[in-house]
Amino acid sequence: MKTALVLTVKNEKRLLRDNMLYHHAIGAHRIYVYFDGTTDAGKASIADLDFVTIQDSVSGDLYAHLSYLEKFTKNAVEHHTARQCLNTYDAIQHCKQDGIDWLISLDADELVCLDFKQQLSFADFFATIPKEVNAVNFKVYEVLQRKLQYNNVFKEETLFKTTSSFKNRFIAEQKNILNPFTNKNQSFSYWYGQHLGKAALRVSNDIIPKNVHRYKTINGESLNSISCFGLLHYHAYDANDFIKKFKNFKKHANTYLSGNSVDALKLLLRDIVNQPGVSTKALEDYYKNYILFSPADVKRLLKNRWGLVFQHKPKLLQEITSVRDVFHSLNSINKN
């Protein structure tokens, strides 16, 4: 049972190599990395890894003859997610040639994590998936942004948010964030990033991306899928990543490929980071004051209460140590 990953990346040198090493350590046979207008040294940082295939994002013209990819080929110039889906389709073709059984599409700030505490391999995990299942949807957990600066967030952070939605607004966990354009605070969810997770597909001739999160058949039919833990999303995990991420979003459209509006918080943070003349220090201060979770915030979240006696279910935060342990194992191997 062979597993591969595909990533579309832009200016992710800080995370990229560790992402590759982690997934290879838990059993990824091949990782296809597509660079999408990157200007940093990301390519050079992974050039020596023999299990990684490197190329630039494919052009929409390459697959323009395939009618079932028209949504992506026609929007490839404007929407980075369209290019991401085309890259995933291209990686599927590589998987067929390379004898890969399962393919997972990720971002550089995402890690597949198959158990909270135990180190579990892709081979062990996929061996448990019934033969009739052709897609596995990974539930996402978002990192808790609680340090202004990390050396390596994959190794250092173990607390993750567990839920992006609540039964009603009275128990929802909120964060007050300043809108400097109106000089007023706005209330947003404590969960900042995407909440749909990512998926693994059983490599097949008739499966294509539906979007960056899910797959379907060429005929548009739904796949036989199951949901599992999990995907760890290190979204805007410190001030430097926050600035880099939203600078990358500078030219992104205000709507998703589906036509739906981009989340209001994402648009606000994009505009804040890309203000003319704004200094790095000012952006670091903004992150510290409004995005970061203070020690008092962390303590309150760990108490897991709403009101005086009621508890959130699931709990607001989950400690996940298996990723850290994988890196400890990698460090031991390198020392020997």
N, C-alpha and C positions, 0 to 999 in steps of 0.2 A: 504494500500500500504506500504509494508515493504522494507527497503533498508539496505543492508549490505556492508561492505568494506572488502577487503583482502589486507594485506601488507606483503611483504617479507623484513625482515630487518636484518642489520648487524651493530652492534655498533652505534645505534641511540638513546641511552638513553636521550640525550640532547633534542631531539624533540618529542620523542615517546609519552609520556604521554599527552602532550598538543595537539598533533595530535588526539589522541583518544578522549579527552574531547571536542575538537572543533567539531568533526564530530558527536559525540553523541548529542551535543547541537543542531545541526541542523537536527537531526532526524534519525541518523543511529541506527537501532535496534540491530545490532550485528556487531562486528568487529573481523575478523579472522586474527591473527598475527602469521606468520611463521618466526622463527628465523633461520638464515642461517649462522651458524658458528660464532655467536656473542660471544665476550669475555668481554663485559661490563655488567653493571647491568640492562640492558634493561628489562629483564623478571621481575625482582623484582619491577621495577618502575611502572608496570601496573598490578601486580598480584592481587590487591584489586578491580579492575574494573570488576563488575559482567556482563557487556555487552561485554567483551572481551574474546575470546577463544584463548589460547596460545598453540602452539606446534612447533616442529622443522620442517624444510623443509622436504617434503616427499622424499623418495628415488625413483630413476628412476625405480627400480624393482617393486614398488607397482603397476604401471600402464603399465608395459612392455608388458602385454598381449593385450593391446589396440593398434591396428595398426595405428589408426588415431592420436596417440600421439607419434609415433616413433621418430619424429624429436627431441622431448623434452627428451624422456627417454634415447635415445642413447647419448645425449650430456649433460646429467645432471651433470656429474662429472666435465666437463671442463667449461661449460657456466652457469653463475649464472642466466642469463635470461631464460634458459631452466628450471632451478629449480623454478624460479618465475612463469613460465607458468604452471608447474605441480602443484604448490601450488594453483594457481587460479582455475585450474580444480578441485582440491580436495575441495576447498571452495565452488564451484558450487554444489558438492554433499551434503555438509553440508546445503547449502541454501535450497535445495529441502526438506530436513528433517525438517528444521526450518521454513518453510513457507515464505521464503524471495522472493520478487518479482523482485528486482533489485540488482545487484552486481557490485561494482566498485573496480578495482584493482589499487592500488596506491603504491608509495614509502613513507617513513616516512617524506621526505622533500617536500611533495606535499599535498595541501589542495584543496578540491572541493569548489569553490566559485560561487554561482549562481546569484549574482548581484553585481555590483560595490559598491553600497552604502547601499542597503536595505538588511536586514537579511531575507533570504528566506530559507524555510525548504525543505528537500528532498520530503516530502509528497506533499507540494504545487507544487513543480517543476514537479515531475513525474506524477501528476494528469493532467498536460497539454500535456503530450506526447501521440500522437495518438496510438491506440491499434495495428495498423499494424507495428509500429516501434519497432524493437527489439534490437537496439543499439543506444546509444547517445555518440557521440564523443565530448570530451571536449577540446576546444581550450586552448592552454597553454600560460600563461604569466609568464615571468621569473623575479624574484626579481632583483632590482637594487642593486648591491653590493657597498654600500656607507659608511659602518662603519667597522672599523677594528675589533670591538667586539660588539656583541649584548648580552643582557641578555636573551631576548626572542624575536626572530625575528618575530614570528607570531603576537605578540602584538605591536611591535615597528615599523615595516617597512610598508609603504603604497605605495611606488613607484615601478612600474613594467614595464619591457620592453614589447612592444606589438607585435613586428614582428621579425622573424628570417630571413626573405628574403626580398630582394629589387628588383625592376624592372631591375636595372643595377648596375654595380660596381661603377659607378661615384657618385651615391647617397647613396651607402651602408654605414652604420655607422660602423666604424672600430676601433679597439684597437691595438696599437703597443705593443707587448709582447716580452720580451727578451728570446731568446733561449740561455741559458748559455753554451750549448755544442758547439755552433758555435760562441758565443759572438756577435750575430747579432739579431736585432729586426725583428720580423715577424708580418705581418698584419693579424689579425683575426677579425671575426665579433664581435660586442659588445654583441652578444647573445652567451653564453658559453655552455649551456646545450642542452637537447633534445628538439625537436621542434614539435614532432608528437602528443603530448598530451596523454591523457588516455581516456578510454571509460567505459560507464556503459552498462551492458547487461541485457536484460530481461531473467531471469533464465528459462532455458528450457533444455529438455533432449538431444537436438541435437546441442547445441552451445558449441564450444570449443575455447580456445585462438588460434589466428593466430600468434601473437607475444605478447610482453608485452603491446602493444598499441591498438591492434584491435582484433576482434573476427570473426569467420566464422562458418559455419555448419560443422558437421562431414564429410559430403560429399565434403567439400571444397567450397561451394557456399557462395557468399557474402550475408551479412545481409542487411535488410532494415534499414538504419540508417539516422540520422540527426546530424548536428553539432551545438553545443551550447557553450556559455560561461559557466563556464570556469574552468580552472585548474591553480592554482598558484604554481610555482616551485621555491623553495627556494634553488637554486643550488649554492653551495660554497659561502654562504651568508656572511661569515666572515672568518677571518684567521684560527680559530680553526676548523671550518667546512671544509674549503678548505684542510687542512692537513689531517683530518680524512677521508674525502671522497676519496682522492687519495691514501692514505695508504690502504683503502679497495680495491682499484683497482689494487693493486700491482701484483696480480697473474692472473688478467683478461687477456683473450686472445686478440690478436691484431686484430681479426676480430669478427664481430657480428655473431650471430647464422645463419643469412642469407648468410654469406660468404663475405659480404661487409666489407671493412676496417673500423676500428674504426676511428673516427674523429682525425685529426692530432693534434688539440689542446689538446684533452683529453689524447692522447698518450704522448705528450710533458709534460703536467702537472703531469701525473702519474710518468714519469721518473725523473722529477725534485724533487718531494716530496720523492721519494724512493731512492735517491742517497745515497750511503754508506757514513756515517759520517756527513751528512748535519744536521745542528742544527735547533731546533725549531725557534730560533730567526732569522736565515737566511731565513727560509720559511715564517715567518711573514713579514719580510722586503720585500721579493719577492712579496707577496700578496699585500702589501701596495703600492709598486711601479708600479706594472704591471696589477694586476687584479682589484683592487679597483677603483671605480670612484670617483675622487676628487670633491670638491665643485665646481670647475670651470667646470669640465666635466658635472656635474648635471645641472648646470645653462645653459650650451650650449645645452644639450639634451632637456631641458624644453622649450627652444626657438623654437625647432622643425623646424629648417630651413636647407635647403641645397642651396648653392649659397647665393645670397643676398636677394632674394625675395620669393623663392619657399618654400612651406611647405610640410613636409612628411604627407602622408595619407596612413594608419592611423598614428596618432601622435606617436612619438617614446616612450613616457612614458605615463602611465595611473595611476592616483591615485585611489587606491582601499581601502576603509575604512570599508567595512562590516565585514571583519575578525577581525579587531581590536575591533569593536563594540561587536562582539560575546564574545570576551575575557573579555571586560568590564562587560558584563552581567554575565558571569561566576564568575568574582571576586565579584560582588555584591551579588550573591547567596551564595557564600562561606562565606562572611562576615556576612550574616544574619543567 
